[in-house]
Amino acid sequence: MRTLAWLRQQLERARSRWSSRTFVTWAVFGSTMIMASAGLHWAVRLAFLGYGATLFGVLWVCRQSWMRSEAATHQDREAKQANWVTIVALGALGVLLLTRLIPFLRFGEAPLGYDTGFYVGSIRSLYQTNTPASSALYLSIIPWYVAGIPPALLYHVFHVLTQLFLAGALYFLLASFSVPLRRRLAAAVLVAFALSAVQFLGYWWAFTQQMLGMGFLLIAMGFFLRRSYWTPLFALLAFLLHTPTGAVLLLTLAVYHLVYIVQLFRSRRYVDRWTNVMLVMGLVALPVAVWVKWNDVANLFSDVFRSYGVFLAQVPSERALEFRGNFIGSDVFRWLILGSIPLSCFTIVHPEIWWRRRVSAAFFYRHLLLLYAALAVLVVLTFAPVIYQARFSIMLDLVLLVFTAPALLVLVEHVAQRRSGYMVLVGALAMAPISMGLTVWHQRPMITTSELREMKNFPALAEPHAGVLVTDSYYAPWLWGFATWGTVAPGYLGDSWSHASWERFWYGSSDEERLQMLSARDHPQPPLYLYLGERQQQEQPYEWFIRSSPVFVNVSPHLWKFIGDPRPVPVFPST
């Protein structure tokens, strides 16, 4: 009987501690962790669930202490530790700069990803072609180009500075919250940003225009939290620099205003003057942005949405990677953010962690609703099979980093206050740089030094205005950026062949047909050169044809000149 009474007493205590909100909180956390770890090996999944439950439990215990403390106490501590906050922020910027420069220190001039060649080629052609006024990215680097800086160096310096600008935009957003610990939160988000593998990969793939657009998006959100009339200007700049990023901001603001206005009417309150002004200015700025970017918007609707809709299921397989965003897939993205999911999830279900006390409805709707709206929009765009899906994951990672900052700060404070926890803190903080360091160290250039040297030497090897037909689109941006603007690749840069024609050229059994197809091409203009890179060593029929046929002359290790000799060509042996 005593045992039953004791059990009944323990159940009553647990029931009093575990309110309905507590149960919902742990249920949301558990379901999020289970979905995030789906598809992992059972041992890895079990370790991840244990890691997440431990972090969430520690933060849950911390919640009991900081909920009892006063905001003024946190504000006094913020003033006393201002120097430490500055040191941490500068240290995070130092780590960020180091990780961005390591590829250059190891591999030289062109260590980054696919879009590098497109940007370098665009800078080279800045004065040879009519650059549209909407190309704000290229207009912003004209002064540096006039100074005589080489295009490749100019682009890479600009690209690295874009990372520092994005870090500053994150700091500005967190510093825009009306909370006592905003400077410490801003420093914490810089640490998370510097150690984010997703952000490094976005940098490595050379998504300069998107990174710059995301910076203006964050600044626009910061001004919005400050209720500043500068918000529409920076939102417009984000849209002009990168249309998908501007579209995300537009959807976020639409969701925010919808929820905000509905709750105002439910509470029988009217929309305030500032919100009305923002709505009017937004309705005025949107048509202006669409007019300036009309070519991009019109092409998007006519060439993409009308042909394939908004879902990837309708996109042909040969163009799926291009329309997905040419970035890491959702499974890899999920793997890279596993470590931060428990922290961001805790902040999402406990908004009071921002203020370190119970959050009022006014604070939530004015400061936090915008973040939750951005999170909802980006989760749908990242994990739904929509066009540009992979690129949205970079923006989702930024929003998750913002939600990670408060929980990370609480965790560091809790562990650092206990002597026995110093080693745990050092070990936990050391794991993130090690993981980030491995990601940086294993990221190799897309082309070799010898290939780059050969591409840059193309004007000395070929006639003026000679064209290059790239048989693998992998090399398209590099040749277009570093060799010649007369580069054509499968499906890129004005290519006139259909995918079926390329299939016949790549895998067909008739070399005579290949010869006829090349002879009939009028773009790129003759003389015509064909490029076979080092990764094209699989001895496909077209590769054997180019390397062995007398209609080609090998002018460099990877470059063949098509001379159109009518002599009989060898037939690829049947197997």
Order of alpha helices (4+ residues) and beta strands (2+ residues): alpha-alpha-alpha-alpha-alpha-alpha-alpha-alpha-alpha-alpha-alpha-alpha-alpha-alpha-alpha-alpha-alpha-alpha-alpha-alpha-alpha-alpha-alpha-alpha-beta-alpha-beta-alpha-alpha-beta-alpha-beta-beta
